Amino acid sequence: MVKIRGAVAVVVAVGLLAGCSEQESAPVPGCDGDTAVLVAESVPGASLVPCFTEVPAGWSHSGVLISDAGTRVEFNSDRAGDDAAVLQFQDSCDVGEAVTLPAREDGVDRFERIMEVSPSFRSDRYLVFDGGCVEWQFHFSPGSPASLSVELSVALQLLERSEIEERLAELAARGSPEEG
Amino acid sequence: MWGAGTLAVVAVCFVVLVNDGAARWLTVRELDLLDGLENLRHAWLTDLARFVQDSVGWVTAVAGWAAIVVSLWWRRVRQLLVLLAGLLAVAAISLGIARTVARPRPFGLELLGEWVGFSHPSRPIALLVAALVGAVLTTVPDGRLRRRVWVGVAAVVVVAGLAELYLGVSYLTDVLAAIAIGTAVPILLHRAIAPERVFPVRYRRGRSAHVDLDDERVDAIVTGVDHQLGLAVSEVRTHGLEGSAGSTPLELRTADGQRLFAKLYARSHLRADRYYKLWRRLLYGRLEDEYHFTSLRRFVQYEDYMLLLMAANEIPVPRTHGIVELTPEREYLLVGEFLEGAVEIGSAPVDVPLIDEALGMVRRLWNAGLAHRDIKPANVMVHDGHIRLIDVAFAEVLPSPWRQAVDLADMLLVLALRSDPDVVWERAGLQFTADELGEAVASARGVTLPSQLRTELRRDGRSLLERFKELAPRHEPIRLQRWSVARVVSLLAGVAVAVAGASLVAANADNIGLVPW
């Protein structure tokens, strides 16, 4: 019986281990859920917070690490390969000699550095704003179209930090018996 | 009960936090508490709290590695596996809860410390507690010392938890749930798989099979011997514990003053027998009749039967009184004659008549179709000037000629240790043919010599085996290694399990707190 219990314990432990890594400790940050709050906390000085309304078809996240050092999200693609795109949210970025792109939103400067187009698309893209920066690193498998990067870029939203703070304040008020 | 209570704390926290309304209500209350702590912040206190937080990873790693090293050094494999399973389980459970509850870090506070991932439960605290609890259960003997160490562990955990709260990186319930998980999981695993009563933490080499003679066990022995053998025992105590590496040897004294010798067997002996035979199979192949016992009852029955069989064949072994079942399939007592005044042959004068008697006993074993298989100084006693053979648990019926030759070789060496090898050889020639003696000497190598005999031969320093080889007629060395499909499969399976286990731990060393940075 002891032998059986030991074997069961080992099997259970191994089973529980599926995805034990910190790398997968969070889902892709959506724009409504608590993960967005955690992402905001990872760069406390940033005026904007990245989030996704939905991950485009063909893309899936392979790892999400949110910590006091920032947020890192890795994506796999069924066409561009594993770890084809990595998003990093930090308090600053070194854009180096990246080329400035036309701005799409007020207060967000866009830069891009394309290292290679063919056979593999490789580029770094930066969204720089007050107190923070989002960096995209694309590294596609050979033959994958560069346009795939646009799918992900479009899915990315930048939430105003004040929006998150207001939402939390509202929730806290509703959670309080005296006020709710 | 206690473990279930702590897990209930985790369950309550979990249920509350996955319910939006309850979670908000609780979070607001906990933020009030953290706000209060924020008002206490001072530069020196912040430095201290950060130092404590930085140290948590190191304490976790040191405790974990210390327990691993100690377990390996003292060959406590079961406790080691339970320790690692506990760490892995705590890491996995914490992560599972974190994903489900998805609680952000305290919002609105300045987070002064380092953090990774969701807030509930606090993974650093859970791993710290799991490593400390696991280390205590694996390395500190039960008793007063362990109780004192628990106090120290509690102090370390409280300080680490307060640092997390002060730095604002965790809520109070995050820390409490982490403590509950880190405590309950290792304790429950230890109690289920390596209970203290069966696998006590001790620091004595080679005596792991001994069991404690507590009041409960003494009562069971007295009652069992009375009911099952009809002997009224008035006193039970250990006897010659230091000379026994297997069972727990006991001396029983009956109400009428008679002394009895008893061997207490527990399930741990069954496991020891299994692993011993598996190890020998891996090293040498199947050396005939080395199938392990699958039942403790049969294990004890076999020894009792061998004592009766040998006595029936006039082999001088202690008389057996029978078996006492203390707990079915868990503990048995083999009660026999107490050899009053007997000494090991290594402590007795060995003259020619005694040599003849000992060699004659081997001849009778051969004639009866038996082999003792563990002839060493500790198992050859001199009682009233005559040889008595003890510890027949490894004996074999219908052994191969090689196995019988090994018995003869071992006896030649045992006798030579306390006399002159030339005399022993001369006397052996009166009872065995030159060919039989040549085969015996050719078989005496490596695994065929019991470890105590090897030790005594090294200590003696006279090259006794070499002298016998000079005296013996030339004989081809007898090959020990036996290769079979079963041995190859066992070897491959053993290596695969070891590699898989090591890989599992190595791949998760970071996640279970064994890598501090």
HADDOCK unambig.tbl for C-alpha pairs under 7 A between the chains (distance, minus, plus):
assign (segid A and resid 2 and name CA) (segid B and resid 193 and name CA) 6.26 0.50 0.50
assign (segid A and resid 5 and name CA) (segid B and resid 193 and name CA) 6.56 0.50 0.50
assign (segid A and resid 6 and name CA) (segid B and resid 193 and name CA) 5.93 0.50 0.50
assign (segid A and resid 10 and name CA) (segid B and resid 85 and name CA) 6.51 0.50 0.50
assign (segid A and resid 13 and name CA) (segid B and resid 85 and name CA) 5.92 0.50 0.50
assign (segid A and resid 13 and name CA) (segid B and resid 88 and name CA) 6.30 0.50 0.50
assign (segid A and resid 13 and name CA) (segid B and resid 89 and name CA) 5.40 0.50 0.50
assign (segid A and resid 16 and name CA) (segid B and resid 89 and name CA) 6.69 0.50 0.50
assign (segid A and resid 16 and name CA) (segid B and resid 92 and name CA) 5.58 0.50 0.50
assign (segid A and resid 17 and name CA) (segid B and resid 88 and name CA) 6.97 0.50 0.50
assign (segid A and resid 17 and name CA) (segid B and resid 92 and name CA) 5.61 0.50 0.50
assign (segid A and resid 20 and name CA) (segid B and resid 91 and name CA) 6.94 0.50 0.50
assign (segid A and resid 20 and name CA) (segid B and resid 92 and name CA) 5.44 0.50 0.50
assign (segid A and resid 20 and name CA) (segid B and resid 95 and name CA) 6.73 0.50 0.50
assign (segid A and resid 21 and name CA) (segid B and resid 511 and name CA) 6.22 0.50 0.50
assign (segid A and resid 22 and name CA) (segid B and resid 511 and name CA) 6.97 0.50 0.50
assign (segid A and resid 25 and name CA) (segid B and resid 95 and name CA) 6.63 0.50 0.50
assign (segid A and resid 25 and name CA) (segid B and resid 99 and name CA) 6.27 0.50 0.50
assign (segid A and resid 25 and name CA) (segid B and resid 117 and name CA) 6.20 0.50 0.50
assign (segid A and resid 26 and name CA) (segid B and resid 99 and name CA) 6.10 0.50 0.50
assign (segid A and resid 26 and name CA) (segid B and resid 117 and name CA) 6.87 0.50 0.50
assign (segid A and resid 34 and name CA) (segid B and resid 102 and name CA) 6.56 0.50 0.50
assign (segid A and resid 34 and name CA) (segid B and resid 103 and name CA) 6.70 0.50 0.50
assign (segid A and resid 34 and name CA) (segid B and resid 104 and name CA) 6.19 0.50 0.50
assign (segid A and resid 35 and name CA) (segid B and resid 102 and name CA) 6.97 0.50 0.50
assign (segid A and resid 35 and name CA) (segid B and resid 104 and name CA) 6.89 0.50 0.50
assign (segid A and resid 37 and name CA) (segid B and resid 104 and name CA) 6.21 0.50 0.50
assign (segid A and resid 38 and name CA) (segid B and resid 104 and name CA) 4.93 0.50 0.50
assign (segid A and resid 38 and name CA) (segid B and resid 105 and name CA) 6.46 0.50 0.50
assign (segid A and resid 65 and name CA) (segid B and resid 117 and name CA) 6.75 0.50 0.50
assign (segid A and resid 66 and name CA) (segid B and resid 116 and name CA) 5.97 0.50 0.50
assign (segid A and resid 66 and name CA) (segid B and resid 117 and name CA) 5.20 0.50 0.50
assign (segid A and resid 67 and name CA) (segid B and resid 115 and name CA) 5.50 0.50 0.50
assign (segid A and resid 67 and name CA) (segid B and resid 116 and name CA) 4.09 0.50 0.50
assign (segid A and resid 67 and name CA) (segid B and resid 117 and name CA) 5.71 0.50 0.50
assign (segid A and resid 68 and name CA) (segid B and resid 114 and name CA) 5.81 0.50 0.50
assign (segid A and resid 68 and name CA) (segid B and resid 115 and name CA) 5.51 0.50 0.50
assign (segid A and resid 68 and name CA) (segid B and resid 116 and name CA) 6.56 0.50 0.50
assign (segid A and resid 171 and name CA) (segid B and resid 24 and name CA) 6.92 0.50 0.50
assign (segid A and resid 172 and name CA) (segid B and resid 24 and name CA) 6.20 0.50 0.50
assign (segid A and resid 172 and name CA) (segid B and resid 28 and name CA) 6.12 0.50 0.50
assign (segid A and resid 175 and name CA) (segid B and resid 21 and name CA) 6.25 0.50 0.50
assign (segid A and resid 175 and name CA) (segid B and resid 24 and name CA) 4.94 0.50 0.50
assign (segid A and resid 175 and name CA) (segid B and resid 25 and name CA) 4.52 0.50 0.50
assign (segid A and resid 176 and name CA) (segid B and resid 25 and name CA) 5.95 0.50 0.50
